[in-house]
Amino acid sequence: MCKSELAKRYILLIIGLFFSALGVAFTKHAELGVSPISSVANVMNCKFPDLSLGTWLILWNCFLIVGQIVLLRKKFSPIQLLQIPLSFFFGWFTDLGMVIVSPIPTDAYPVCLALVVIGIVLLGFGIVLTVTANVIMNSGEAFVKAVSDTTHKAFGNIKIAFDVACVVLAVALSLLFFDFTIVGTREGTILSALLTGIVVKFIGGRLRSPLLAILGQKEAA
């Protein structure tokens, strides 16, 4: 892979991280729950708001990176440490997104629901860009792959179990921190879990070829 193509891929990755983070910001602003993988950080932000959501996402992603190292040990590739700066980018972009969406009023439930839908679309678009870039996996997906490789179980099955585990952990923390009240995990979390994959498939099917052309590649027949 030549340097120019590699540079394009990393630029595409950063752009994808921005849109993914903006999607998280939209769903967070609606206060109807965020995507499963961000739900733990969201509950922590609700309990300890002195640290921004973006900061909690950085901490959560770094925790997942440590988890990969523990699971893979010598099989952990040093190049995957690039997940650390990418986690910081994602956190910073999330906080920037929160500033961008802050003027939008959320006093009406239909508006909040619309924000969740917009957030899911933006998140799906961002995922398509990062997957197409095909350089470094985000920490959540990389953690799932590490578990899959270690247990020799199907990636898809581990991904489902991981998302469920994130939501369960978020709910448990909420019950612990907020006197047995569920905070930060609502219908928006369920919608994100159900619709994000559909959005990724829809957008990816239409943008994959143009994006690969930008990278100087042709889609395999």
C-alpha atoms as one frame of an Amber mdcrd trajectory, in Angstrom:
protein
   0.000   0.000   0.000   1.520   3.325  -1.076   1.835   6.269   1.306  -0.806
   8.347  -0.480  -3.404   5.580  -0.216  -2.516   4.989   3.427  -2.896   8.714
   4.117  -6.310   8.701   2.417  -7.388   5.748   4.526  -6.430   7.454   7.780
  -8.163  10.656   6.701 -11.272   8.626   5.912 -10.970   6.954   9.317 -10.799
  10.304  11.121 -13.790  11.619   9.179 -15.680   8.435  10.055 -14.822   8.883
  13.736 -16.181  12.432  13.603 -19.527  11.376  12.156 -19.775   8.443  14.562
 -19.096  10.766  17.495 -21.592  13.297  16.170 -24.162  10.510  16.055 -23.468
   9.718  19.703 -23.848  13.414  20.544 -27.253  13.580  18.829 -28.569  10.570
  20.726 -27.100  11.814  24.009 -28.713  15.234  23.554 -32.095  13.549  23.146
 -31.651  11.891  26.564 -33.365   8.715  25.361 -30.299   6.536  25.714 -27.232
   6.045  23.522 -25.859   3.088  21.571 -25.066  -0.051  23.613 -21.291   0.354
  23.409 -21.520   3.953  24.708 -24.127   3.211  27.374 -21.651   2.548  30.204
 -19.831   5.831  29.567 -23.198   7.603  29.381 -24.280   6.343  32.816 -20.919
   7.340  34.279 -21.344  10.812  32.781 -24.810  11.073  34.341 -23.360  10.166
  37.745 -20.123  12.133  37.454 -20.903  15.061  35.089 -17.690  16.895  35.997
 -16.102  14.650  33.386 -17.628  15.092  29.935 -19.203  12.264  27.975 -16.231
  12.415  25.614 -13.814  11.947  28.500 -15.761   8.962  29.822 -15.761   7.468
  26.307 -11.968   7.857  26.172 -11.645   6.056  29.510 -14.066   3.311  28.424
 -12.260   2.768  25.120  -8.881   2.632  26.875 -10.342   0.048  29.268 -11.342
  -2.047  26.247  -7.832  -1.701  24.819  -6.364  -2.981  28.085  -8.847  -5.853
  27.856  -7.477  -6.749  24.427  -3.915  -6.780  25.750  -4.913  -9.053  28.639
  -6.752 -11.433  26.316  -4.249 -11.546  23.459  -0.987 -11.052  25.386   1.889
 -11.678  22.939  -0.583 -11.887  20.060  -1.559  -8.245  20.581  -0.057  -6.322
  17.667   1.724  -3.066  18.628   0.048  -1.310  15.684  -3.231  -1.717  17.569
  -1.945   0.802  20.128  -3.048   3.381  17.561  -6.487   2.720  19.023  -5.418
   4.958  21.922  -5.053   8.229  19.956  -8.130   7.289  17.936 -10.062   6.904
  21.205  -8.998  10.421  22.159 -10.154  11.729  18.782 -13.505  10.024  19.256
 -13.913  11.513  22.738 -12.958  14.996  21.590 -15.281  14.757  18.592 -18.114
  13.660  20.880 -17.666  16.711  23.088 -17.504  18.917  19.998 -20.703  17.289
  18.781 -22.387  18.052  22.101 -21.563  21.727  21.570 -22.930  21.588  18.016
 -26.272  20.040  19.015 -26.722  21.980  22.264 -28.939  24.733  20.734 -31.529
  22.151  19.590 -34.550  22.206  21.960 -35.509  18.860  23.485 -38.748  19.771
  25.256 -40.905  17.726  22.868 -40.691  13.926  22.714 -41.064  13.728  18.879
 -38.056  16.033  18.555 -36.045  13.806  20.898 -37.045  10.748  18.908 -36.025
  12.491  15.680 -32.643  13.315  17.231 -32.141   9.643  18.034 -32.938   8.660
  14.443 -30.561  11.315  13.087 -27.913  10.100  15.515 -28.322   6.509  14.348
 -27.972   7.558  10.692 -24.847   9.615  11.460 -23.386   6.758  13.494 -24.100
   4.303  10.682 -22.502   6.632   8.128 -19.433   7.005  10.332 -19.131   3.240
  10.741 -19.247   2.776   6.956 -16.375   5.239   6.553 -14.222   3.663   9.271
 -14.842   0.121   8.016 -14.045   1.137   4.439 -10.832   2.817   5.610  -9.747
  -0.639   6.840  -6.722   0.437   8.851  -7.363   0.318  12.605 -10.489  -1.129
  14.244 -12.236   0.891  16.919 -11.620  -0.425  20.431 -15.089  -1.934  20.807
 -14.898  -3.997  17.632 -11.273  -4.891  18.337 -12.213  -6.107  21.822 -14.971
  -8.266  20.353 -12.483  -9.689  17.829 -10.015 -10.412  20.645 -12.697 -12.332
  22.561 -13.721 -14.119  19.365 -10.146 -15.130  18.563  -9.489 -16.267  22.134
 -12.691 -18.277  22.574 -12.892 -19.435  18.947 -16.517 -18.298  18.799 -18.178
 -16.524  15.866 -17.535 -12.764  15.785 -21.221 -11.989  15.219 -22.318 -13.977
  18.251 -19.678 -12.349  20.456 -20.718  -8.903  19.164 -24.327  -9.513  20.201
 -23.218 -10.794  23.609 -20.912  -7.795  24.045 -23.669  -5.276  23.246 -26.021
  -7.021  25.671 -23.298  -7.068  28.328 -22.699  -3.319  27.874 -26.401  -2.569
  28.368 -26.641  -4.894  31.374 -23.592  -3.250  32.948 -24.995   0.216  32.244
 -28.329  -0.700  33.844 -26.571  -2.258  36.846 -24.464   0.881  37.372 -27.568
   3.030  37.034 -29.443   0.997  39.648 -26.423   1.264  41.927 -25.822   4.986
  41.489 -29.400   6.292  41.240 -31.318   4.452  43.977 -32.575   1.583  41.816
 -33.608   3.914  38.980 -32.623   3.295  35.362 -30.866   6.379  34.003 -29.146
   6.838  30.643 -30.465   3.640  29.069 -33.835   3.963  27.374 -35.662   3.342
  24.133 -32.933   5.142  22.201 -30.508   2.397  23.222 -32.865  -0.268  21.902
 -33.425   1.638  18.649 -29.668   2.038  18.198 -29.118  -1.683  18.749 -31.846
  -2.621  16.267 -31.326  -0.026  13.533 -27.612   0.772  13.355 -26.758  -2.445
  11.512 -29.580  -1.833   9.017 -28.358   1.725   8.400 -24.780   0.520   7.919
 -25.909  -2.076   5.393 -28.072   0.453   3.516 -25.456   3.213   3.358 -22.552
   0.831   2.827 -24.232  -0.780  -0.164 -24.450   2.620  -1.851 -21.194   4.254
  -0.808 -18.702   1.404  -0.754 -17.805   1.596  -4.464 -17.404   5.419  -4.561
 -15.328   5.346  -1.372 -13.072   2.581  -2.707 -12.661   4.612  -5.906 -11.482
   7.572  -3.826  -8.956   5.261  -2.195  -7.818   4.119  -5.634  -9.315   0.646
  -5.415 -11.998  -1.260  -7.238 -14.597  -3.337  -5.445 -14.041  -7.061  -5.843
 -16.525  -8.741  -8.128
